[in-house]
Amino acid sequence: MDCKTARDLVPLYFDGELDRATARELETHLDECTECREALVALDTLRRALREDAPRYSAPRELRERLQRELGEKHARPLRPVRRPWLALAATTALAFVAGGGAMLLWQQRTDAPIAHDLFESHWRALAATSPVDVVSTDRHTVKPWFAGKLADAPLVQDFAEQGFALVGGRLDYAGSERVAVLVYRHGQHLIDVFVLPASAGAAPAATLREGYALDPVSLGGRPAAMVSDMDATERARFGALLAAAR
Amino acid sequence: MLHAEPMSTLTPSQSLVGDLALRHLDAAYNLGRWLLGNDADASDAVHDAFLRATRAADTYAGGNARAWWLAIVRNCCLARLAIRRRERGDVAIDHAADAHGHEAVDALLGGSDGNDAERALETAERRALLARHIAALPVEFREVLLLREIEEFSYREIADSLQLPIGTVMSRLSRARALLQAALGMAAHEEVKHGL
């Protein structure tokens, strides 16, 4: 790794935003390069000064209490006593019925499309994680080689920032027992995962909706892929078309 | 349960959002305090944000709650900043930095004497200086730096809170660090370039 690349990566390394492989490469460089090491130390000095000497203001007690009161008053407003027990009873039964039906539906979904299930799970896991990507994209030249080092057939990587779908980065995940490349895009507030399916995965999963998230089979420049997002149908179609035209 | 009064009671999503806002109240307040420079404005902005968040509770569709809430807080702060700039120029922040110095001195000097007092004074001066340098950073650098270094947000969370592409977060963060390092005389090369 040359000094210029290393110098750009030092802040990412310092902030814990590099994937392991790149971090190892950078460490090798740091072992030999005093200047890059100094850049790292300078970042640490600044952070230490900020954490020790810049106050983290806590919310004043009055503010917290005022907000709690606002929330609490509405929470705690006494419910009117139930005057007609039979209605309450009927409602309880209805609820139990609905809950039972819901569980059954969920159970059915679990059994029908294991791949789709894995892809949704992967997307939600990524949303909940500190970072949804293992490699951060500044442009596609950081993402493509990262995949190339990890998968036999690296996916096509294209940034659609100009069309409103910026490439955030990539990560690896499992669908069934297959390792799949995941390209992560952002559109406004929406995070979009594009799972590049291995040829052996067979037919792409059918379009599915689950808890407000949609899975759509798409083509990534001819390769079967699946997209998971919470965008509306129009946007999904628009992005699907962009992906299909990727070269 | 059946007789809930829709106008005066919170919907489940409103109380969920209210709870999560309270859970991240210190982060919200700290952001407001650093952006606006004084307690009164920070409290008001966070209060506005709280009302706005519970009103817009339905637009919260899962995902990083802290980032969603801080995005609202930040918008309320920026709205206040814009009004303030229009009205009387942006002076309050520098005053706040000075005030902070005095506060720190008072807090540290209380009930101590001799060497303790001297050391306390040094610390207080160092803090006041740092506060002034941070306050002098342009808002767009200040907020990124604060969220990363003090709140320990990931790049992703910063991008979500500030509604910026992650690349912009990275470049602003590195610019903010370089400016502050230069101002504090920490950088090896460009020493007192950022005239302060």
Interface residues (C-beta under 8 A of the other chain):
Chain A: P11 L12 D15 G16 E17 E38 A42 L43 T45 L46 R47 A49 L50 R51 D53 A54 P55 R56 Y57 S58 A59 P60 E62 L63 R64 R66 L67 Q68 E70 L71 K74 H75 R77 L79 R80 V82 L87 A88 A91 L127 T130 S131 P132 V133 V136 S137 T138 A161 A166 V168 G169 R186 Q189 L191 G212 D230
Chain B: M1 L2 H3 A4 E5 S8 T9 L10 Q14 S15 G18 D19 A21 L22 L25 D26 A28 Y29 N30 R33 W34 D39 A42 S43 V46 H47 F50 T54 A61 G62 G63 N64 H100 A104 T123 R126 R127 L130 A131 I134 L145 R148 E149 I150 E151 S154 Y155 R156 E157 A159 D160 Q163 P165 I166 G167 M170 L173 S174 R177 L180 Q181 L184 M186 A187 A188
